[in-house]
Amino acid sequence: MMAGKLPLPWAVATFALAAVLAVLWSTPLLWALATALRPEHEIVSAVFHWLPTVWTLDAFRKVLSAGSLPRWLFNSALVALLVTGLTMAVSITAAYAFSQMRFRGRGLLFALSMMAFMLPFEALVVPLFRMMNAFHLIDTYAGIVLPQIVSPIAIYVFKQSFDAIPSAYRDAALTDGASHWQLLWNIYLPMSRNILWAMSIVVFIGAWNNFLWPFIVITSSEMMTIPIGLTQTQEAFGVRYAQSMAAALLGGLPVGLAYVLFQRRVRDGFMAVSGLKG
């Protein structure tokens, strides 16, 4: 037996467990897809079929032609991209300052930022809403995005990554006259690339799926993101399960694609964070 490989019984058991988990995870998704591809009369029929007897894309066509879903998808994409970009900018610069710069009150500020872990977002909803209302940002992209851009977990992860980079790189660059911005851009970010990708995907998915804050700050249909818009489909479509499933699948498709396309970088990033990979 080669070193590092599992014994055959354990390998078979691991594969079987992974297969069972994959089936359990994928069954609801496949059922939603099968429902979206059925005609409405077949869904409410007393005769049960695992697969549609008549395959149709009518539900997807009706949802897309309704006019609201494309707007909700655009809003979600814009908000998620803005939140991701701004969160990464704030988290990276704050983490670099806490990790590599020496200034009075650094430890206290870092401790205060980490205390946000213990403060649930629900406790901040009322003061955040009053603040957005005072700045006349209710039902605006800025009002949706700004309260989401501070991420204590991202600051912590990046700080730990920067702390782990040997100081010899920093000392050599400073000797050559590099500024802090050059250090961050040319040394620390390239050496934390996998973590940057992993955190970006996680923040993007979180922003795309965020329901509570957009639900509170959005007041018009034109500004709704997809999680908020999907709550309106039952009212808009009535009891039309195929169209509701089609809307849900279209709403979840972008984040699914994002994870599939970047899953290797997400995996490598989390392995680097956990110390399993250098």
C-alpha positions as a Markdown table, in Angstrom:
| # | Residue | x | y | z |
|---|---|---|---|---|
| 1 | Met | 0.0 | 0.0 | 0.0 |
| 2 | Met | 1.4 | 3.4 | -1.0 |
| 3 | Ala | 2.0 | 5.9 | 1.8 |
| 4 | Gly | -0.7 | 8.5 | 2.2 |
| 5 | Lys | -3.5 | 6.5 | 0.6 |
| 6 | Leu | -6.4 | 5.1 | 2.5 |
| 7 | Pro | -6.9 | 1.3 | 2.8 |
| 8 | Leu | -9.3 | -0.1 | 0.2 |
| 9 | Pro | -12.2 | -0.6 | 2.6 |
| 10 | Trp | -11.9 | 2.9 | 3.9 |
| 11 | Ala | -11.6 | 4.3 | 0.4 |
| 12 | Val | -14.8 | 2.4 | -0.6 |
| 13 | Ala | -16.7 | 3.6 | 2.5 |
| 14 | Thr | -15.6 | 7.2 | 1.9 |
| 15 | Phe | -16.6 | 7.1 | -1.7 |
| 16 | Ala | -20.0 | 5.5 | -0.8 |
| 17 | Leu | -20.6 | 8.2 | 1.9 |
| 18 | Ala | -19.7 | 11.0 | -0.6 |
| 19 | Ala | -22.1 | 9.5 | -3.2 |
| 20 | Val | -24.9 | 9.3 | -0.6 |
| 21 | Leu | -24.3 | 12.9 | 0.4 |
| 22 | Ala | -24.2 | 14.0 | -3.2 |
| 23 | Val | -27.6 | 12.3 | -3.9 |
| 24 | Leu | -29.1 | 13.9 | -0.8 |
| 25 | Trp | -27.8 | 17.3 | -1.8 |
| 26 | Ser | -28.8 | 17.1 | -5.4 |
| 27 | Thr | -32.3 | 15.5 | -5.1 |
| 28 | Pro | -34.1 | 18.8 | -4.1 |
| 29 | Leu | -32.3 | 20.7 | -6.9 |
| 30 | Leu | -33.2 | 18.0 | -9.5 |
| 31 | Trp | -36.8 | 17.9 | -8.3 |
| 32 | Ala | -37.1 | 21.7 | -8.6 |
| 33 | Leu | -35.7 | 21.5 | -12.1 |
| 34 | Ala | -38.1 | 18.7 | -13.0 |
| 35 | Thr | -41.0 | 20.8 | -11.6 |
| 36 | Ala | -40.0 | 23.9 | -13.6 |
| 37 | Leu | -39.9 | 21.8 | -16.8 |
| 38 | Arg | -43.5 | 20.4 | -16.3 |
| 39 | Pro | -46.7 | 22.0 | -17.5 |
| 40 | Glu | -48.8 | 23.3 | -14.6 |
| 41 | His | -51.6 | 20.8 | -15.0 |
| 42 | Glu | -49.2 | 17.9 | -14.6 |
| 43 | Ile | -47.8 | 19.3 | -11.3 |
| 44 | Val | -51.2 | 19.3 | -9.6 |
| 45 | Ser | -52.2 | 16.0 | -11.2 |
| 46 | Ala | -53.1 | 13.1 | -8.8 |
| 47 | Val | -50.8 | 10.8 | -10.9 |
| 48 | Phe | -47.2 | 11.0 | -9.7 |
| 49 | His | -44.3 | 11.0 | -12.1 |
| 50 | Trp | -40.6 | 11.5 | -11.1 |
| 51 | Leu | -39.9 | 13.0 | -14.5 |
| 52 | Pro | -42.2 | 15.2 | -16.6 |
| 53 | Thr | -44.3 | 13.3 | -19.2 |
| 54 | Val | -44.3 | 16.5 | -21.2 |
| 55 | Trp | -41.1 | 18.6 | -21.2 |
| 56 | Thr | -41.6 | 22.3 | -21.6 |
| 57 | Leu | -39.8 | 25.6 | -21.1 |
| 58 | Asp | -43.0 | 27.6 | -20.8 |
| 59 | Ala | -42.4 | 28.4 | -17.1 |
| 60 | Phe | -39.0 | 29.9 | -17.9 |
| 61 | Arg | -40.3 | 31.9 | -20.8 |
| 62 | Lys | -43.2 | 33.3 | -18.8 |
| 63 | Val | -40.9 | 34.2 | -15.9 |
| 64 | Leu | -38.4 | 36.0 | -18.1 |
| 65 | Ser | -41.1 | 37.7 | -20.1 |
| 66 | Ala | -42.8 | 39.1 | -17.0 |
| 67 | Gly | -40.2 | 41.9 | -16.9 |
| 68 | Ser | -39.4 | 41.9 | -13.2 |
| 69 | Leu | -37.0 | 39.0 | -12.9 |
| 70 | Pro | -34.3 | 40.4 | -15.3 |
| 71 | Arg | -34.4 | 43.7 | -13.3 |
| 72 | Trp | -34.0 | 41.8 | -10.0 |
| 73 | Leu | -31.1 | 39.8 | -11.4 |
| 74 | Phe | -29.4 | 43.0 | -12.5 |
| 75 | Asn | -29.9 | 44.5 | -9.1 |
| 76 | Ser | -28.5 | 41.4 | -7.4 |
| 77 | Ala | -25.5 | 41.3 | -9.7 |
| 78 | Leu | -24.7 | 45.0 | -9.2 |
| 79 | Val | -25.2 | 44.9 | -5.5 |
| 80 | Ala | -23.2 | 41.7 | -5.0 |
| 81 | Leu | -20.3 | 43.0 | -7.2 |
| 82 | Leu | -20.2 | 46.4 | -5.4 |
| 83 | Val | -20.4 | 44.7 | -1.9 |
| 84 | Thr | -17.6 | 42.3 | -2.9 |
| 85 | Gly | -15.3 | 44.9 | -4.3 |
| 86 | Leu | -15.7 | 47.4 | -1.5 |
| 87 | Thr | -15.6 | 44.6 | 1.2 |
| 88 | Met | -12.3 | 43.3 | -0.2 |
| 89 | Ala | -10.9 | 46.9 | -0.4 |
| 90 | Val | -11.8 | 47.7 | 3.2 |
| 91 | Ser | -10.8 | 44.3 | 4.6 |
| 92 | Ile | -7.5 | 44.1 | 2.9 |
| 93 | Thr | -6.4 | 47.6 | 3.8 |
| 94 | Ala | -7.6 | 47.3 | 7.4 |
| 95 | Ala | -5.9 | 43.9 | 7.7 |
| 96 | Tyr | -2.6 | 45.2 | 6.3 |
| 97 | Ala | -2.7 | 48.1 | 8.8 |
| 98 | Phe | -3.3 | 45.8 | 11.7 |
| 99 | Ser | -0.7 | 43.4 | 10.6 |
| 100 | Gln | 2.2 | 45.4 | 9.3 |
| 101 | Met | 1.8 | 49.0 | 10.5 |
| 102 | Arg | 2.6 | 50.2 | 14.0 |
| 103 | Phe | 0.4 | 53.0 | 15.4 |
| 104 | Arg | -1.1 | 54.1 | 18.7 |
| 105 | Gly | -4.3 | 52.2 | 19.5 |
| 106 | Arg | -3.7 | 49.4 | 16.9 |
| 107 | Gly | -4.5 | 46.6 | 19.4 |
| 108 | Leu | -7.6 | 48.3 | 20.7 |
| 109 | Leu | -9.0 | 49.0 | 17.3 |
| 110 | Phe | -8.4 | 45.4 | 16.2 |
| 111 | Ala | -10.1 | 44.1 | 19.4 |
| 112 | Leu | -13.1 | 46.4 | 18.7 |
| 113 | Ser | -13.4 | 45.2 | 15.1 |
| 114 | Met | -13.2 | 41.6 | 16.3 |
| 115 | Met | -15.9 | 42.3 | 18.9 |
| 116 | Ala | -18.3 | 42.6 | 16.0 |
| 117 | Phe | -18.3 | 38.8 | 15.8 |
| 118 | Met | -20.4 | 38.8 | 19.0 |
| 119 | Leu | -22.8 | 41.4 | 17.7 |
| 120 | Pro | -25.5 | 40.0 | 15.4 |
| 121 | Phe | -26.5 | 42.0 | 12.4 |
| 122 | Glu | -30.1 | 42.0 | 13.6 |
| 123 | Ala | -29.0 | 44.2 | 16.5 |
| 124 | Leu | -27.8 | 46.9 | 14.1 |
| 125 | Val | -30.8 | 47.0 | 11.8 |
| 126 | Val | -32.6 | 49.9 | 13.5 |
| 127 | Pro | -29.6 | 52.2 | 13.9 |
| 128 | Leu | -28.5 | 51.4 | 10.3 |
| 129 | Phe | -31.9 | 52.1 | 8.9 |
| 130 | Arg | -32.1 | 55.4 | 10.8 |
| 131 | Met | -28.6 | 56.3 | 9.5 |
| 132 | Met | -29.6 | 55.5 | 5.9 |
| 133 | Asn | -32.8 | 57.4 | 6.3 |
| 134 | Ala | -30.9 | 60.5 | 7.6 |
| 135 | Phe | -28.6 | 60.4 | 4.6 |
| 136 | His | -31.6 | 59.9 | 2.2 |
| 137 | Leu | -30.3 | 56.5 | 1.0 |
| 138 | Ile | -33.4 | 54.5 | 1.5 |
| 139 | Asp | -34.3 | 52.5 | -1.6 |
| 140 | Thr | -31.0 | 53.3 | -3.3 |
| 141 | Tyr | -28.0 | 51.1 | -4.3 |
| 142 | Ala | -25.8 | 53.0 | -1.8 |
| 143 | Gly | -28.3 | 52.3 | 1.0 |
| 144 | Ile | -28.2 | 48.6 | 0.2 |
| 145 | Val | -24.5 | 48.3 | -0.3 |
| 146 | Leu | -22.8 | 50.5 | 2.4 |
| 147 | Pro | -24.0 | 48.6 | 5.5 |
| 148 | Gln | -22.7 | 45.3 | 4.1 |
| 149 | Ile | -19.1 | 46.3 | 3.3 |
| 150 | Val | -17.5 | 45.8 | 6.8 |
| 151 | Ser | -16.7 | 42.1 | 7.3 |
| 152 | Pro | -14.8 | 41.3 | 10.6 |
| 153 | Ile | -14.2 | 37.7 | 9.4 |
| 154 | Ala | -12.5 | 38.9 | 6.2 |
| 155 | Ile | -10.3 | 41.4 | 8.2 |
| 156 | Tyr | -9.3 | 38.6 | 10.5 |
| 157 | Val | -8.5 | 36.1 | 7.7 |
| 158 | Phe | -6.5 | 38.6 | 5.7 |
| 159 | Lys | -4.6 | 39.7 | 8.9 |
| 160 | Gln | -3.7 | 36.1 | 9.7 |
| 161 | Ser | -2.5 | 35.6 | 6.1 |
| 162 | Phe | -0.4 | 38.7 | 6.2 |
| 163 | Asp | 1.1 | 37.8 | 9.6 |
| 164 | Ala | 2.2 | 34.5 | 8.1 |
| 165 | Ile | 4.3 | 36.1 | 5.3 |
| 166 | Pro | 8.0 | 36.1 | 6.2 |
| 167 | Ser | 9.1 | 39.6 | 7.2 |
| 168 | Ala | 12.2 | 39.2 | 5.0 |
| 169 | Tyr | 10.1 | 40.2 | 2.0 |
| 170 | Arg | 8.9 | 43.3 | 3.7 |
| 171 | Asp | 12.4 | 44.3 | 5.0 |
| 172 | Ala | 13.9 | 43.9 | 1.5 |
| 173 | Ala | 11.2 | 46.0 | -0.1 |
| 174 | Leu | 11.5 | 48.7 | 2.5 |
| 175 | Thr | 15.2 | 48.8 | 2.0 |
| 176 | Asp | 14.6 | 49.4 | -1.8 |
| 177 | Gly | 12.4 | 52.3 | -0.9 |
| 178 | Ala | 9.0 | 50.7 | -1.4 |
| 179 | Ser | 5.9 | 52.4 | 0.1 |
| 180 | His | 3.2 | 50.6 | 2.1 |
| 181 | Trp | 0.9 | 50.6 | -1.0 |
| 182 | Gln | 3.7 | 49.0 | -3.0 |
| 183 | Leu | 4.2 | 46.4 | -0.3 |
| 184 | Leu | 0.6 | 45.6 | -0.2 |
| 185 | Trp | 0.1 | 45.5 | -4.0 |
| 186 | Asn | 3.3 | 43.8 | -5.0 |
| 187 | Ile | 4.0 | 41.4 | -2.1 |
| 188 | Tyr | 1.2 | 40.7 | 0.2 |
| 189 | Leu | -1.7 | 40.4 | -2.2 |
| 190 | Pro | 0.1 | 38.2 | -4.7 |
| 191 | Met | 1.2 | 35.9 | -1.9 |
| 192 | Ser | -2.4 | 35.8 | -0.6 |
| 193 | Arg | -4.1 | 35.3 | -4.0 |
| 194 | Asn | -5.9 | 32.0 | -3.1 |
| 195 | Ile | -7.3 | 33.5 | 0.1 |
| 196 | Leu | -8.4 | 36.7 | -1.8 |
| 197 | Trp | -10.3 | 34.5 | -4.3 |
| 198 | Ala | -11.9 | 32.4 | -1.6 |
| 199 | Met | -13.1 | 35.4 | 0.4 |
| 200 | Ser | -14.3 | 37.2 | -2.7 |
| 201 | Ile | -16.5 | 34.2 | -3.7 |
| 202 | Val | -17.9 | 33.8 | -0.1 |
| 203 | Val | -18.7 | 37.5 | 0.2 |
| 204 | Phe | -20.3 | 37.6 | -3.3 |
| 205 | Ile | -22.5 | 34.6 | -2.5 |
| 206 | Gly | -23.4 | 36.1 | 0.9 |
| 207 | Ala | -24.3 | 39.5 | -0.7 |
| 208 | Trp | -26.3 | 37.8 | -3.5 |
| 209 | Asn | -28.3 | 35.7 | -1.0 |
| 210 | Asn | -28.7 | 38.5 | 1.6 |
| 211 | Phe | -32.4 | 38.9 | 2.5 |
| 212 | Leu | -32.8 | 40.8 | 5.7 |
| 213 | Trp | -31.2 | 44.2 | 5.0 |
| 214 | Pro | -32.4 | 44.6 | 1.4 |
| 215 | Phe | -35.9 | 43.6 | 2.6 |
| 216 | Ile | -35.8 | 46.5 | 5.1 |
| 217 | Val | -34.2 | 49.2 | 3.0 |
| 218 | Ile | -35.9 | 48.5 | -0.3 |
| 219 | Thr | -39.3 | 50.1 | -0.9 |
| 220 | Ser | -39.9 | 49.8 | -4.6 |
| 221 | Ser | -40.2 | 46.8 | -7.0 |
| 222 | Glu | -37.6 | 48.4 | -9.3 |
| 223 | Met | -34.9 | 48.2 | -6.6 |
| 224 | Met | -35.6 | 44.6 | -5.4 |
| 225 | Thr | -32.8 | 42.0 | -5.4 |
| 226 | Ile | -33.6 | 38.4 | -6.4 |
| 227 | Pro | -34.2 | 37.1 | -2.8 |
| 228 | Ile | -36.7 | 39.8 | -2.2 |
| 229 | Gly | -38.3 | 39.5 | -5.6 |
| 230 | Leu | -38.8 | 35.8 | -5.2 |
| 231 | Thr | -41.1 | 36.5 | -2.3 |
| 232 | Gln | -43.3 | 38.4 | -4.8 |
| 233 | Thr | -43.6 | 35.6 | -7.4 |
| 234 | Gln | -46.3 | 33.8 | -5.5 |
| 235 | Glu | -48.4 | 36.9 | -5.5 |
| 236 | Ala | -47.6 | 37.7 | -9.1 |
| 237 | Phe | -48.0 | 34.1 | -10.5 |
| 238 | Gly | -50.6 | 32.8 | -8.1 |
| 239 | Val | -50.4 | 29.1 | -7.3 |
| 240 | Arg | -48.1 | 28.3 | -10.3 |
| 241 | Tyr | -45.4 | 26.0 | -9.0 |
| 242 | Ala | -43.5 | 25.6 | -12.3 |
| 243 | Gln | -43.0 | 29.4 | -12.6 |
| 244 | Ser | -42.1 | 29.7 | -8.9 |
| 245 | Met | -39.5 | 27.0 | -9.3 |
| 246 | Ala | -38.2 | 28.5 | -12.6 |
| 247 | Ala | -37.7 | 31.9 | -10.9 |
| 248 | Ala | -35.9 | 30.3 | -8.0 |
| 249 | Leu | -33.6 | 28.3 | -10.3 |
| 250 | Leu | -32.8 | 31.4 | -12.4 |
| 251 | Gly | -32.1 | 33.4 | -9.2 |
| 252 | Gly | -29.7 | 30.8 | -7.9 |
| 253 | Leu | -28.0 | 30.0 | -11.2 |
| 254 | Pro | -25.3 | 32.9 | -11.1 |
| 255 | Val | -24.0 | 31.9 | -7.6 |
| 256 | Gly | -23.9 | 28.3 | -8.6 |
| 257 | Leu | -21.9 | 29.1 | -11.7 |
| 258 | Ala | -19.6 | 31.3 | -9.7 |
| 259 | Tyr | -18.8 | 28.5 | -7.3 |
| 260 | Val | -18.4 | 25.9 | -10.0 |
| 261 | Leu | -16.0 | 28.2 | -12.0 |
| 262 | Phe | -13.9 | 29.1 | -9.0 |
| 263 | Gln | -14.2 | 26.1 | -6.7 |
| 264 | Arg | -10.5 | 25.2 | -7.0 |
| 265 | Arg | -9.5 | 28.7 | -5.9 |
| 266 | Val | -12.1 | 28.6 | -3.0 |
| 267 | Arg | -10.7 | 25.2 | -1.9 |
| 268 | Asp | -7.1 | 26.3 | -2.1 |
| 269 | Gly | -7.9 | 29.5 | -0.2 |
| 270 | Phe | -9.6 | 27.7 | 2.7 |
| 271 | Met | -6.9 | 25.1 | 2.8 |
| 272 | Ala | -4.3 | 28.0 | 3.1 |
| 273 | Val | -6.4 | 29.6 | 5.9 |
| 274 | Ser | -6.7 | 26.3 | 7.8 |
| 275 | Gly | -2.9 | 25.7 | 7.5 |
| 276 | Leu | -3.3 | 22.6 | 5.5 |
| 277 | Lys | -1.4 | 24.1 | 2.6 |
| 278 | Gly | 1.4 | 26.6 | 2.6 |
